[in-house]
C-alpha cells in the first residue's frame, strides 16, 4: 500500500506546476545562485518593477539577510538592522522586531558555523512517521519505523 501511495505521489509531482506571477517573483528572489534578479523580473513582466518598486527593495533585503549567514561577520547583523530598521512595510518591521526580541540567538547564528538543521530534520521525520501511524500501532512500531528507515 505504501509503495502504491509513494508511486502515485511521484507521478503527481512529476507533472508541471503552473506558478502565479507572485510565486515566480518569490522564486527569483530566493534564488541565491543567480544574481540577475532585476533582469529576470523584467522578463516576467516589463512593467512589474515600475508598478511595484518595493520588489527590488525586498530582493535586496532578502539577499543581504542571506549573506549574513554565509559570510559570518561579527557586526553584520547590527549593520543590517540599522540599514533596514526603518522600512515602511509592516511585514518587514514585524520580522525585524522578532529578530530584536531574540537578538542573542540570531546574532550567534550569524557567526557560528554549526546548525541545528540536522536535528530539526530528524524531529520532522519522527513527527511525520508518528502522524502516518497514528491510531494504527503502538510505540514498538514507531521505534522500529524510526530506527530502520524504509
N, C-alpha and C positions, 0 to 999 in steps of 0.2 A: 504494500500500500504506500509506504514512504517513498519507494522508488518511483511509483506512478505519479505521486504528487510532485516530486522533485523534477521529473521529466516534463510534466505539464508546466511548471514554473519556468523551466529553462526555455521552453518553446514560447511562452508568453514574453519573456524578457528579450528574446532574440528579435521580436518584432520591432519595427521602427516606432519611436515615440515622437509625436508631434509636440514641440515645445512652443509656448507662447512667447511673445516678444520680451516680456519681463523675465521669463526663465532664461531666454537666450542671453540677455544682458547680464543677468546674475552669473551665468556660466562663464561669460567672458571675464567679468570682474574677478571671479575666483580662480581663474586660470593664471597661475603664477609662473608658468613656464614660458608663455608668450607675452611679450611686453607691448605689443602693438594694439592695445585695447581701444584707443581712440579710433584708429583706422577700422578695426573690426566692428565697433559700434556703429560707425558711419555706414559701413556696408550693410548692416541690418536695415537701417532706415536713415536716409540722408538728413532729415530734419530732426532726428531724435535729440541730438546734443543741443541744438538751438532751442528746442521746446523745453527740454529738461536739462539745464546745465548742471544741476546738482548730481547728475550721474557721474560726471568727471570728478567731482569732489568726493563722492563715495568711493569711486575707484581708487583715488589717491589715498584715502583714509584706510581702506582695506589693505592695499598694498604695503603701506607703511607699517600697519599693525602686524602684518605677516613678517616683515623684515625684522621687527623687534625680536621675534623668536628665532629667526635664522641667524642673525648677526651676533646676538648675545652680548650686547653692550650694556654696561652698568647704568648709565644715565639715560638710556634710550627711552624708557617708559616715562620718566619725568618730562623729558622734552616733548614726547608725543602727547602727553596730557596737556601740557601748556599750549601746544600748537592747535589741538582740536578741542580744547575745553570749552570754547565759546561758540560751538556750532549751533546753527539755527534749528536744525532738525531735532524734534523731541525724542525720536528714537535713538539718535546718536548721543544726546545728552543723558538719556536713561542708561545707555550702555556704559558711558564714561562714569556715571555715578556708581554703577555696580562695580566697576574696576576700583574706584576710590574706596568703596566700602571694604574691599578685601585687598588693599594695596600691597600688603606684605607678601601674600601668596602670589599675586600676579607678578610683582617685581622679581620674586625668586624664580618664578617660572620663565622669565625672560632672560635670566643669566645662567641658570643651571642647565646642565647638559642631559640630565636624566628626566624621564617622563613616567607618569603612572598609566600611560596608554595601554601597555600590555596587561596590566592588572584590570583596568576597566574593560578591556576586551574579553577577558576570562569571566568577569562578572556578568557582562552582557550575554555571553554564550550560556552560562549557567541559568540565567533568568529565562532565556529563550527555550532551553531544554525543559525547564520547570513548567513553563506555560504549555509546551507541547504535550506533556504527560500529566497535566493537571487532572485529577479525578480518576486516572486510569490505574495508577500503581503507587507503591509506597516508596520509602526512602532508598531501599536496595536498588530498585531500577534506576532511580535518579542518580545514585552514586555510580553505578556501572555505566550509565549513559555519559556521565561527565568524565569518568576516568578513561573509558575506552571510546574514543571518538569514532563516530560512524561516518 
